[in-house]
Amino acid sequence: MEVRWLEDFMALARTQHFSRAAEMQHVSQPTFSRRIKLLEEAMGSTLINRQTLPLSLTPAGQVFLEMCERITRDVRDTRERITSLEADAATRISVGSTQGLFSHFFSGWVERTGMRDRIEINLKSTNWVGEDFLDALDNGDVDMVLCYWHEDLPWRSRLNADRYEWLTLAQERVTPFTISQDNGEPRFSLPGTQEQPVPVIAYHARGFLKSAILAHLARTQPQAHLLPLNENSHSASVKALLKQGFGMGWLPYRMGEKSEHFGQLVRAGDERWDVFVDIRLIRLRQPRSEDTLTLWNELVNQYV
């Protein structure tokens, strides 16, 4: 059944006249009459009493009119809801986030700032790596990015103040973890030796954390001896392999806390091996919308 048939029938029920209803529907009277006839055939019942002046509805027609009015109300309400949702979405700020920060930082952060209803995550971003986030900002795929930052990033010079603005939201402690043995001791422990290097689940070179870890190790004594087993783009993948006993690896401390609490993961070295990075929110200095700038200024007031 075509939607226009419902509209035709309601117009005829209101006007009680074929010619006036046809005019309301912007069609000729013969075309309009044919459509009403097709509607009655589709319903298998006579809906219009054509023997009265003005026209009237049969009992079946009255029931059909009630259905048309109900459907019309539902369509109107649904359209209004969709319009409202689209308006809300248009004013929400799109944020790209690393997978690790999305899983263990983002939710608590938006709750604390009171901006949960104004910020939404671009879920595609949880598969991005490193410079992909700045590319997304430049291309307009997101309004802001939530990521790690530190001075040992090989492409840190790209974040220049002429093009970007940023807020440091927190500092992240990245800690070496490994699964525990039955006696509670770590299965693998830093620093290892040249003869027995510590097997490590490493990060991808394009990501945010590998360069920070390597630079920190280069500044730390005694020298760490590591045997990389594989590389991963995301902390969640590293954690999954650690929990299965495949070596040790660095995790944002928030990701290791719960597992450590339940005795599944323990430190693989003391605090000298901890790496500290910033958690930054970054935007273009010339944002594409006033909503982005308004929200940013509110965040600046909370953090300054």
Order of alpha helices (4+ residues) and beta strands (2+ residues): alpha-alpha-alpha-beta-beta-alpha-beta-alpha-beta-alpha-beta-beta-beta-alpha-beta-alpha-beta-alpha-beta-beta-alpha
